[in-house]
Amino acid sequence: MAATNNVTDIIFLGFSQNRDKQKVISVIFLLMYTAILMGNGLIVVTIMASKGLTSPMYFFLSYLSFVEICYCSVTAPRLIFDSFSERNVISVKGCITQIFFLHFFGGTEIFLLTVMAYDRYVAICKPLHYTTIMNQRARGLLVGAAWGGGLLHSVGQTVLIFQLPFCGPNIIDHYFCDVHPVLKLACADTFLIGLLIIANGGSISVISFSVLLASYLVILRSLRSRTSEGRRKALSTCASHVAVVGLFFIPCSFVYMRPCVTFPADKIVAVFYTVVTPLLNPVIYSFRNAEVKSAMRRLVGRRVIWEEK
């Protein structure tokens, strides 16, 4: 490419150019981020410390909560701290690093949600063989595959961005670095790279959504022969998963499964899959679950007794 890099820093416009408004937004994000750390962290600690939560479902849920913490931590802390700076600046290398981890944890979450749909299929449609099929080795391989899939997806996205030259302008109308806004800053023809980026993210979304859809179609079909109580329990568990999938997949699809253009609404939509979904995950998945709530109470009770001693 003939153009050369002469941009070393990238400036975020954030949600507002008004410093007072930006600080209010920062406080809101700080409260939400704190709730995400506490809620998802409590789930991870509870599942790891409880001897009663041995179902493979809880094994996958603990990893999902951990990934949610990591995923939100890629964007939220910087937004919070940038609000108190004169200029919201990040280096080009820092920007590409942020893209890498954003897509690494985001891709891993997509694959984990797909694995959890398969887990629900096995639990409901093959209950007698559930513990045999989803044994410790199988669970480890599935989680490893989710991490590996997220890594491959992220490397693919990052490599495509890393080779681009940036020679100005250097302003992004967003609150974090992502592929579409950064592509607009490149002083080169990005049409082919844009297609490859869409193919990368789109193929993952389509394949994962197809597996999710197939799993739940089979589950719904199998529930016709169950008792009303069995259907209620199965649908309650599946509804939680579908809610999380919808909150994550729909905003992501709006942003990533389209031509490489940006819209003013992208910042608001991004809040849903980077902050809102990790925030609601503990409420949707765990705080409605009697076993998890009971384990949390026992965990807190043991800590109180320990402190009294």
C-alpha positions as CSV (number, residue, x, y, z in Angstrom):
1,M,0.0,0.0,0.0
2,A,1.3,3.4,-0.9
3,A,0.0,5.2,2.2
4,T,2.1,5.2,5.3
5,N,1.2,5.4,9.0
6,N,1.6,8.8,10.5
7,V,-1.2,8.4,13.1
8,T,0.0,7.3,16.6
9,D,-3.1,8.1,18.6
10,I,-6.8,7.7,18.2
11,I,-9.4,10.0,19.9
12,F,-12.7,8.8,21.1
13,L,-15.7,11.2,21.0
14,G,-17.5,9.1,23.6
15,F,-21.2,9.7,24.3
16,S,-21.0,13.4,24.7
17,Q,-18.6,16.3,24.3
18,N,-20.1,18.0,27.3
19,R,-17.8,17.2,30.2
20,D,-20.5,17.3,32.9
21,K,-22.7,14.9,30.9
22,Q,-19.8,12.7,30.3
23,K,-19.0,12.5,34.0
24,V,-22.6,11.6,34.8
25,I,-22.4,8.8,32.2
26,S,-19.2,7.7,33.7
27,V,-20.8,7.4,37.2
28,I,-23.6,5.3,35.7
29,F,-21.2,3.0,33.9
30,L,-19.1,2.7,37.2
31,L,-22.2,1.6,39.1
32,M,-23.1,-0.9,36.3
33,Y,-19.6,-2.2,36.1
34,T,-19.4,-2.7,39.8
35,A,-22.7,-4.6,39.7
36,I,-21.3,-6.8,36.9
37,L,-18.2,-7.6,38.8
38,M,-20.1,-8.4,42.0
39,G,-22.9,-10.4,40.4
40,N,-20.9,-12.5,38.0
41,G,-18.1,-12.8,40.5
42,L,-20.5,-14.1,43.1
43,I,-21.8,-16.7,40.7
44,V,-18.2,-18.0,39.9
45,V,-17.3,-18.2,43.6
46,T,-20.6,-19.9,44.5
47,I,-20.3,-22.5,41.9
48,M,-16.7,-23.2,42.6
49,A,-17.2,-23.3,46.4
50,S,-20.5,-25.3,46.4
51,K,-20.4,-29.1,46.4
52,G,-24.1,-29.2,45.5
53,L,-23.8,-27.4,42.1
54,T,-22.2,-30.3,40.2
55,S,-24.4,-30.3,37.2
56,P,-22.6,-29.6,33.9
57,M,-25.0,-26.6,33.4
58,Y,-23.4,-24.9,36.4
59,F,-19.9,-25.7,35.1
60,F,-20.6,-23.9,31.9
61,L,-22.4,-21.0,33.7
62,S,-19.4,-20.3,35.8
63,Y,-17.2,-20.0,32.7
64,L,-19.9,-17.7,31.1
65,S,-19.9,-15.5,34.1
66,F,-16.1,-15.3,34.1
67,V,-16.1,-14.4,30.3
68,E,-18.8,-11.7,31.0
69,I,-16.4,-10.1,33.5
70,C,-13.5,-10.2,31.1
71,Y,-15.6,-9.0,28.2
72,C,-17.0,-6.0,30.0
73,S,-13.6,-5.1,31.4
74,V,-12.3,-4.5,27.9
75,T,-14.4,-1.4,27.4
76,A,-16.0,-0.2,30.6
77,P,-13.0,0.8,32.8
78,R,-11.5,2.9,30.0
79,L,-14.8,4.7,29.4
80,I,-15.0,5.4,33.2
81,F,-11.5,6.8,33.4
82,D,-11.6,8.7,30.1
83,S,-14.5,10.8,31.4
84,F,-12.2,12.5,33.8
85,S,-9.4,13.2,31.2
86,E,-9.1,16.2,29.0
87,R,-8.8,14.1,25.8
88,N,-10.0,10.5,25.4
89,V,-6.9,9.2,23.6
90,I,-5.7,5.7,22.9
91,S,-2.6,4.6,20.9
92,V,-3.1,2.8,17.7
93,K,-1.5,-0.3,19.2
94,G,-3.7,0.0,22.2
95,C,-6.7,0.3,19.9
96,I,-5.8,-2.8,18.0
97,T,-5.2,-4.6,21.4
98,Q,-8.7,-3.6,22.5
99,I,-10.2,-5.0,19.3
100,F,-8.3,-8.3,19.9
101,F,-9.6,-8.8,23.4
102,L,-13.1,-7.5,22.6
103,H,-13.5,-10.1,19.8
104,F,-11.7,-12.8,21.8
105,F,-14.1,-12.6,24.8
106,G,-17.1,-11.8,22.6
107,G,-16.4,-14.8,20.3
108,T,-15.8,-17.1,23.3
109,E,-19.2,-16.0,24.8
110,I,-21.0,-16.8,21.5
111,F,-19.4,-20.3,21.5
112,L,-20.2,-20.8,25.2
113,L,-23.8,-19.9,24.6
114,T,-23.9,-22.4,21.8
115,V,-22.3,-25.1,24.0
116,M,-24.9,-24.3,26.7
117,A,-27.7,-24.9,24.2
118,Y,-26.2,-28.3,23.4
119,D,-26.0,-29.0,27.1
120,R,-29.7,-28.2,27.5
121,Y,-30.5,-30.5,24.5
122,V,-28.7,-33.4,26.1
123,A,-30.2,-32.8,29.6
124,I,-33.8,-32.6,28.3
125,C,-33.7,-35.1,25.4
126,K,-31.3,-37.6,26.7
127,P,-31.7,-37.4,30.5
128,L,-30.6,-40.9,31.3
129,H,-27.3,-40.4,29.5
130,Y,-26.7,-36.8,30.5
131,T,-24.0,-37.3,33.0
132,T,-22.3,-39.9,30.8
133,I,-22.3,-37.7,27.7
134,M,-21.4,-34.5,29.5
135,N,-18.6,-36.0,31.6
136,Q,-15.7,-34.0,32.9
137,R,-13.6,-34.7,29.9
138,A,-16.3,-33.6,27.4
139,R,-17.1,-30.5,29.4
140,G,-13.4,-29.5,29.4
141,L,-13.1,-30.1,25.6
142,L,-16.3,-28.0,24.9
143,V,-15.0,-25.1,27.0
144,G,-11.6,-25.4,25.5
145,A,-13.2,-25.4,22.0
146,A,-15.1,-22.2,23.0
147,W,-11.9,-20.4,24.0
148,G,-10.1,-21.7,20.9
149,G,-12.9,-20.5,18.6
150,G,-12.9,-17.1,20.3
151,L,-9.1,-16.9,19.8
152,L,-9.3,-17.8,16.1
153,H,-12.1,-15.4,15.5
154,S,-10.2,-12.6,17.3
155,V,-6.9,-13.3,15.5
156,G,-8.7,-13.2,12.1
157,Q,-10.3,-9.8,12.9
158,T,-7.1,-8.3,14.4
159,V,-4.8,-9.4,11.6
160,L,-7.0,-7.8,9.0
161,I,-7.0,-4.5,10.9
162,F,-3.3,-4.6,11.8
163,Q,-2.1,-4.4,8.2
164,L,-4.0,-1.2,7.4
165,P,-2.2,2.2,7.2
166,F,-3.6,5.1,9.2
167,C,-2.7,8.6,8.0
168,G,-5.6,10.7,9.4
169,P,-8.1,11.6,10.5
170,N,-7.8,10.0,13.9
171,I,-11.2,10.6,15.5
172,I,-13.7,7.8,16.3
173,D,-17.3,8.6,17.1
174,H,-17.5,5.8,19.7
175,Y,-16.4,5.0,23.2
176,F,-14.1,2.1,22.3
177,C,-12.2,0.7,19.4
178,D,-14.0,-1.7,17.1
179,V,-13.5,-2.9,13.5
180,H,-16.0,-0.8,11.7
181,P,-15.1,2.6,13.2
182,V,-11.4,1.8,12.8
183,L,-11.8,0.8,9.2
184,K,-13.2,4.3,8.4
185,L,-9.8,5.7,9.6
186,A,-7.7,3.7,7.2
187,C,-6.3,5.5,4.2
188,A,-6.6,2.5,1.9
189,D,-9.2,0.6,0.0
190,T,-10.9,-1.5,2.7
191,F,-13.7,-3.0,0.6
192,L,-12.2,-6.5,0.5
193,I,-11.1,-6.4,4.1
194,G,-14.6,-5.3,5.1
195,L,-16.0,-8.3,3.3
196,L,-13.6,-10.6,5.1
197,I,-14.5,-9.1,8.4
198,I,-18.2,-9.5,7.8
199,A,-17.6,-13.1,6.6
200,N,-15.6,-13.9,9.7
201,G,-18.2,-12.5,12.2
202,G,-21.2,-13.5,10.1
203,S,-20.2,-17.1,9.7
204,I,-19.7,-17.5,13.4
205,S,-23.1,-15.9,14.1
206,V,-24.9,-17.9,11.5
207,I,-23.4,-21.2,12.5
208,S,-24.0,-20.6,16.2
209,F,-27.5,-19.4,15.7
210,S,-28.3,-22.4,13.6
211,V,-27.0,-24.8,16.3
212,L,-29.0,-22.8,18.9
213,L,-32.2,-22.9,16.8
214,A,-31.8,-26.6,16.0
215,S,-31.3,-27.4,19.7
216,Y,-34.4,-25.6,20.8
217,L,-36.6,-27.0,18.0
218,V,-35.6,-30.5,19.0
219,I,-36.2,-29.6,22.7
220,L,-39.6,-28.2,22.0
221,R,-40.6,-31.2,20.0
222,S,-39.5,-33.6,22.8
223,L,-41.5,-31.7,25.5
224,R,-44.8,-32.7,23.9
225,S,-44.5,-36.1,25.6
226,R,-43.6,-34.7,29.0
227,T,-45.8,-34.0,32.0
228,S,-46.9,-30.4,32.6
229,E,-44.5,-30.1,35.5
230,G,-41.6,-31.5,33.4
231,R,-42.4,-29.0,30.6
232,R,-42.6,-26.1,33.1
233,K,-39.1,-26.9,34.5
234,A,-37.5,-27.4,31.1
235,L,-39.1,-24.3,29.6
236,S,-38.0,-22.2,32.6
237,T,-34.4,-23.3,32.2
238,C,-34.5,-22.8,28.4
239,A,-36.2,-19.4,28.7
240,S,-33.3,-18.0,30.7
241,H,-30.8,-19.1,28.1
242,V,-32.9,-17.8,25.2
243,A,-33.2,-14.4,27.0
244,V,-29.4,-14.1,27.4
245,V,-28.9,-15.3,23.8
246,G,-31.4,-12.7,22.5
247,L,-29.8,-9.8,24.5
248,F,-26.4,-10.7,23.1
249,F,-27.1,-11.9,19.6
250,I,-29.6,-9.3,18.4
251,P,-27.4,-6.2,19.1
252,C,-24.3,-8.0,17.8
253,S,-26.0,-9.0,14.6
254,F,-27.1,-5.4,14.1
255,V,-23.5,-4.2,14.3
256,Y,-21.5,-6.9,12.7
257,M,-23.7,-8.6,10.1
258,R,-24.0,-5.6,7.8
259,P,-21.7,-3.7,5.4
260,C,-18.8,-1.9,7.1
261,V,-20.6,1.4,7.8
262,T,-21.2,3.1,11.1
263,F,-24.4,4.7,12.5
264,P,-24.9,7.1,15.4
265,A,-27.0,4.4,17.1
266,D,-24.1,2.0,17.2
267,K,-22.8,3.4,20.5
268,I,-26.2,2.8,22.2
269,V,-26.5,-0.7,20.7
270,A,-23.0,-1.6,21.8
271,V,-24.0,-0.8,25.4
272,F,-26.4,-3.8,25.3
273,Y,-23.9,-6.4,24.3
274,T,-20.9,-5.0,26.3
275,V,-22.6,-3.9,29.5
276,V,-26.4,-4.7,29.7
277,T,-26.0,-8.5,28.9
278,P,-23.2,-9.0,31.5
279,L,-25.3,-7.0,34.0
280,L,-28.5,-9.0,33.5
281,N,-26.8,-12.4,33.2
282,P,-26.7,-13.0,37.0
283,V,-30.4,-12.0,37.3
284,I,-31.6,-14.1,34.4
285,Y,-29.5,-17.2,34.9
286,S,-28.9,-17.5,38.6
287,F,-30.8,-15.3,40.9
288,R,-34.0,-17.0,39.6
289,N,-32.5,-20.4,40.2
290,A,-33.5,-22.0,43.6
291,E,-30.3,-24.1,43.8
292,V,-28.0,-21.2,43.1
293,K,-29.8,-19.0,45.6
294,S,-29.6,-21.7,48.2
295,A,-25.9,-22.2,47.6
296,M,-25.3,-18.5,47.9
297,R,-27.1,-18.4,51.2
298,R,-25.0,-21.3,52.5
299,L,-21.8,-19.6,51.2
300,V,-22.6,-16.3,53.0
301,G,-23.7,-18.2,56.1
302,R,-20.3,-20.0,56.3
303,R,-18.5,-16.7,55.8
304,V,-20.4,-15.1,58.7
305,I,-19.7,-18.0,61.0
306,W,-16.0,-17.9,60.0
307,E,-15.8,-14.2,60.8
308,E,-17.5,-14.6,64.1
309,K,-15.0,-17.2,65.1
